[in-house]
C-alpha cells in the first residue's frame, strides 16, 4: 500500500506527463467507509494496470475533503494510522484540480460510496467511468453510460471487498484488515438492533477475517477501538462538529454527529456555533442528526433548527413527523424559542433505530424541493 501511495504522489507532481488520470473519489463527508473504499479500490485499479503493463494510467484515490479538515474525521485518522497507511502520502481534494483534467480529456472518475454529485461537481459527470455505492438509487442520477454497482448493503466496503476478492484475490491480503473497519462501523458490529447488515456483509467480513487471520472474536475489540476514536470529540469545537460529517440537500445543511443532538446542544457555545454555521451558509434552516452507539446500544435523535424559515420549516417538520416510509417514530423532547420567537429549535427522540441519515435524506429532499 505504501508503494502505491508513493506512486500516487509522484503522479500528482507530474500530472502534465500523465496520459490518463483515474481518480477514485469518495463522498464529501470523507467518513471511514468512503476513505477506505477510495484507497482499497484505488489499490485494485493500480495493481490491475500494473499487471497489464499499462504505464499510461495514473490511479489516484482522493480523500474528498481538504487536508486541513481531515483532522475532524477522528476515526478515519485513527484507523488509517492503525492500518499503517501514511497520512502524508494521501491525496486530498484541495491538492488536485479535477476540472482542468476534465478539460484536457485526461480525467476518468470512479465514484465510491456515493453516486449523486453535488452541484459544484456536476460538470464532472461525463468523466465518470464507474460507480460503486450502497445507497438506494437517486432518480436524478441514473448513470446509464458507465459501469454501475448499486447494492443496498450495510457498507460500501462490502462491495469493494467483493470486487477485489473476485478480480484479484492476491490483492485482498493487502487490504483485508483495512476493509474490515468500515464494515463493522456501518453495521454497528452486526447489531440485531440496528439491522443494517445483509447476508453479503456477513459473507465478506468472514472472508476478510479468513484472509487476514482474524476471527469473529476480534470484531468487538476492533469495533470498540474505532467507535472510541469516532466519539472522541475532546479536541473538537461545536463549530468543528457541525462540519465534520455534513450533507446538504436542496440548500438544507444536515450535520451528523457521533453523539446525540441533545448532548451537542449542551456543549459550551453550541447554540452560537449553530447560528454562525447557518449565517455562513446563508441558510435559515438546518436538520441535526444524532447517533450514540456506546454501551452496545443504538440511540438516535434529530432536531430541526429554524431562523424564521416559516413555511419551509413547517413543511419539513410535518414531513419528518408524518413520514411513513420510513416511519421515524419521532417524539418531541424539547422545544426552544429565542429572539422573540424568530429562532426555533425542535428536538425529537427517534424510536425507529433502523432509520439512519441515508433513509432520512430523501424525506428532506422531497419536502425542500
C-alpha positions, 0 to 999 in steps of 0.5 A: 500500500505504501508503494502505491501511495508513493506512486500516487504522489509522484503522479500528482507532481507530474500530472502534465506527463500523465496520459490518463488520470483515474481518480477514485473519489469518495463522498464529501463527508470523507467518513471511514467507509468512503476513505477506505473504499477510495484507497482499497479500490484505488489499490485494485485499479493500480495493481490491475494496470500494473499487471497489464503493463499499462504505464499510461494510467495514473490511479489516484484515490482522493480523500474528498475533503481538504487536508486541513479538515481531515483532522475532524474525521477522528476515526478515519485518522485513527484507523488509517494510522492503525492500518499503517497507511501514511497520512502524508502520502494521501491525496486530498481534494484541495491538492488536485484540480479535477476540472482542468483534467476534465478539460484536457480529456485526461480525467476518468472518475470512479465514484465510491460510496456515493453516486449523486454529485453535488452541484459544484461537481456536476460538470464532472459527470461525463468523466465518470467511468464507474460507480460503486455505492450502497445507497438506494438509487437517486432518480436524478442520477441514473448513470446509464453510460458507465459501469454501475454497482448499486447494492443496498448493503450495510457498507460500501466496503462490502462491495469493494471487498467483493470486487477485489476478492473476485478480480484479484484475490492476491490483492485482498491480503493487502487490504483485508484488515483495512476493509474490515473497519468500515464494515463493522462501523456501518453495521454497528458490529452486526447489531440485531438492533440496528439491522443494517447488515445483509447476508453479503456483509456477513459473507465478506467480513468472514472472508476478510477475517479468513484472509487476514487471520482474524476471527469473529472474536476480534470484531468487538475489540476492533469495533470498540477501538474505532467507535472510541476514536469516532466519539472522541470529540475532546479536541473538537469545537461545536463549530468543528462538529457541525462540519465534520460529517455534513450533507446538504440537500436542496440548500438544507445543511444536515450535520451528523454527529457521533453523539446525540443532538441533545448532548451537542446542544449542551456543549459550551457555545453550541447554540452560537456555533449553530447560528454562525454555521447557518449565517455562513451558509446563508441558510435559515434552516438546518436538520441535526442528526444524532447517533450514540452507539456506546454501551452496545446500544443504538440511540438516535435523535434529530432536531430541526433548527429554524431562523424564521424559515416559516413555511419551509420549516413547517413543511419539513417538520410535518414531513419528518413527523408524518413520514411513513416510509420510513416511519421515524417514530419521532417524539418531541423532547424539547422545544426552544424559542429565542429572539422573540420567537424568530429562532426555533429549535425542535428536538425529537427522540427517534424510536425507529433505530433502523432509520439512519441519515441515508433513509432520512435524506430523501424525506428532506429532499422531497419536502425542500424541493 
